[in-house]
Amino acid sequence: MTVCKRVYYSGRVQGVGFRYTTRGIAGKHQVAGHVRNLPNGDVELVAEGAAEEVEAFLAAVAGRMAAYIERTTLHEEEPANRQGFRIEH
């Protein structure tokens, strides 16, 4: 089953390599989507793929970046057949 999750990370998440680390982790999982900095200082991550892959990917990001994350807000969305994973600017 394909799922899509949009996650907002708050804390000291900009200027610490969050986007590049996330893209690296995405390369080890079969997920598509993007990660980007938001003007309010948060980071937005969209991940789409098989439910198990998305969950493993998000757990890996949370584990690797735990020192910088103060709050996580997750929304489930309809999959949009995204391809690839990229950093958006």
Buried (B, 14 or more C-beta within 10 A) or exposed (E): EBBBBBBBBBBEBBEBEBBEBBBBBBEEBEBBBBBBBEEEEBBBBBBBBBEEBBBBBBEBBEEBBEEBBEEBEEEEEEBEEBEEBBBEE
